[in-house]
Each structure stands twice: as C-alpha cells, then as structure tokens.
C-alpha cells in the first residue's frame, strides 16, 4: 500500500511560451520590434536578428503554419501582461445576491426594518432576493404577498430595478431586485446614512441577524379562518 504524501510536491506551473532557442521549428513568420511584417524566414536568421537588437524571439501564434514569432523584450512583455490582468481584476465588479424574507402579514415596524436592509444591500451594489413565506391557510391568498412585493418595489423605485417580477415558487413568492443605474455608477451614501438613522439601536448592535434572512423578528400571525 503506497504511503500518502505529506506535502504537495508538484512543481510550479512552467511558462509554456517558447522563446529563443526553445523554438525548434525550421521556419517562422516574423514580426519585428516595430510591429512590421517581415515575412517567412529561417528560425536561425530570425533569432540572429533578435540578438542583434538585444531582444528576444517570442512565439506568439504557435498554431499557425508556420508559427508566428515576434521580436520583443520578453521580460517587459510579461510584466505588462501581469499589470493588465491586475487592472482587469481591479475593475471587475463582483455581484452578490442577498435574501430578505417577509411574511404576508408582517408588522409595519418589521417591514420598515427589513426595507432598510434592502436599501443597504442595494446601496452596496448587491442584488436582493425578496421572499414572501406562506404558511397554512395563507396559501389561499397569494395576492397578499404579491401586493406586499409590489408595494416594496414601488417604494424603492429610485434605488432598485425589478429584474424578476413576483413569481410563486412552491410555498414562497419571490421577487429579484437589482441596484439602479444611479447606484451602480455613483453609489448612494445618503441612502445608507438614512437607513442607519432609521434602524433601531438593537438592530445596529446585531446587523448580521437579518442579512442572511435566516432569523426574522416577531411577525403577526395570520388570522385563523
């Protein structure tokens, strides 16, 4: 029975780009350091031309027939590529989906608190999945949940866009909200400040209780029919 390895001894990824003497094909299509097409020539002659300019011969299109090579400073080229990748990752925006859960007969105080969380999530440029949870005989009146979702969407008209209209999903009704173009481009620090002022002290001490939608405040139970 083989003994399991304690450490991962795999070698680091190797740069597969072929440069200089690692280019083994007899002919290449050459592009000089000014970006001009030189044409097809012997690999040895192309390498000699690169060495005369104290630069590298780099294979940029190995799948071509013959492969395309370019004369350039490979170290500088790799550095510029890394910087471009970092810049692309920096400007890449990650969208998170938050969830807030309501009941069809939620109290006004709880509604205002959860509405404040929705505003805070939208101000953070996150999408918000708003879920109405039905229990028992509440399933006979789905229009109450739809009215509540439409009311929320109307009150957040300047901050949110409705990406998915209210839809029934089993015992739940779901609506998807996304940040408006104004929030995406400029942000909304004023909206966040207003939310914090309206939130009670108890909610500010434990904000994580409602962010996941896993724990909900006390709600008014539906009338028994």
N, C-alpha and C positions, 0 to 999 in steps of 0.2 A: 504494500500500500504506500503510495507516494506521500512524502511529508509535505504538508501545506506550507507555502512560503509565508514568512512573517512580514516581509516588506514587498511592495510592488517594485520590481527591478526592471520594468520596461524602460527602454531608453527614451529620451525625449524625442519629440517629433523632429524629423530631419527636413531641412529645406530641400524640396524636390526640384526647385528651379535649376536647370543646367546652365552653367556659365563657363566660359573659357575652355580649359582642357576637358571638361566634362561633356562637352558637345562632341559626340563621336560620329555624326553623320558626315558624309563626304562633301555635301554642298548645302548652302543655306541661302535664303533670300535676305539680303542685308538692308538695314535701315541705319543711316549714320547718326552721329550725335546731334545733328541739326534737325533730324526728323525727315530727311530726304531719302527717297527710294534709290538705292544703289543698284539693286538687281541681284540675280543669282550669281554666286561666285563660290570658289572653293573655301571650305571652312578654315583651312590654314591661312589663306590670304585674308579672310575677314578677321581672324584672330590677330594677325600681324598688324592690320590697320588699327584695331582697338589698342594694341600695346603701344603703337607709335604715339597715340594720344593719351597714354597713361590712363586708359579706361578699360571697362570690361565688355566682353561679348556675351550678351544675355539672350537666351532663347525665350521669346515671348509668345510664340504660337507653335508649340511642338507638334500639333496635329496637322499642320499644313504640309503640303508636298511641293517643294522642300520646306523644312521648318523655317520660320521667320525669326531672325535674330536682330538685336539692336545694340548699338554701341552706346554705353552709358556708364555712369558711376553707380555700381550696384549697391554699395552701402548707403549712398544718399537716396537711391530709389526705394530701398526697403524702409528707411526712416520716414520718407514721405508717405508711403503706404500705411505705415502704422499710425501716423498722425491723422490721416484721412479716416481710418477706421475709428479712432478715438473721437474725432469730431462727429462722425455719423452716430455713434452710440450716445454722445452727449445730447444731440438734438433729437434723439429718438424718444418719444413720449410713451410711457407705459400706462395703459388704461386699466384701472381696477374696477371691479364690479362689487358694489356694496349692496346689502339687502336690509330692508326695513319691513317689519311685519306689523300689520294693523288687524283689528277686529272690526266687524261691521258696525257694532255699537260702541265704539271707543269713546271715552270721555273727552271733553273738549281740552282739558289740561294735558292729557296724554297725547292727544292729536297735535297740539301746538309744540310739545316737546319733540315728538318724532319728526314733525315738519322741520324743526330747527336742525335736526341731524341730517335730513335730506339736503337742506340748504348748505350745510357744512361740507357734505360729501361732494355736492356739485361744485362748490367753490374750490375744492381740491382737485377739480377736473376728473372726478371719478363718475362712472355710471352708477345708477341706483336702480335696483330691482325692488319694486314696491309690491308686497304680497298681502292680500286680504285672506285671512284664515276663517273658514266657516266651520261651525260645529253644530251637530244635531240638526234641529229644525231650521237653523239659519240657511241651510242649503235650499230651502224652498223660496228664499228671497234673494237671489243673486244680484238683483238690481240695486240693492243697498250697497253692496261692495263696489259695483260699477259707479254709482253716484259718488261714493267717497273718493275713488281714484280720479274721476273726472274733476271733482272739486279741488283735489290736490294739484292736478295738472294745471287748472285754471289759475290757482293762486301763485304758482311758480312759473307763470307764463314767460316772464322776462329772464329767468335763470335757466330754464330747462326746455328741452325739446322732447317730445314723446316719440321714442324710437319704436315702441310696440304698444298699441292700444290695449286696453284691458281685455284679457283673454282668460277663459276658465281653464284651469289645469287641475283636474281631479276635485278635491275639496278646497282648493285655493283659487284665487283670481290674481293674475299677475299683470303688472304694467312696467315697462322699462323706460327709464328717463335718462337722458344724456345731457351734459352741460351745453349751454347755448354757445353760439359762436363768440359772443361777447366775453363769456367766461374763459373760453379756450384761448382767445387772443390776448385779453387784458387781465384776466383774473378778477376776483371780486372780494378784496379785503374788507370792504364796507359791509358786505353781506355776512362775512364771518364774524365781524365785530358785533353786528346786530344780533346774530344768533347767540353769541356768548352772553350778551346783556339780558336777553330774554330767558336764557336757561337758568333754572333754579340752582342754588348753591349745592344742593345734594347731587344734581346731575353733573355739575362741574367736577365734583370730587371723584366721581366714578364714571367717566365717559365711556369706558370700554363695555359697560353693561349693555348698551344699546347698539354699538357699532356693528356687531355681528348679527343682531336680530335674534340671538339665542335666548335672551332674558327680556321679558316685557313687563312694564308696570301693570298695576292692577287695572282691570278693564271692567266695564259694565257688562254683566251677563245678559244675554237676550231674554226677553220676556217669554215665559212659558205659554205656549199656545194651547 
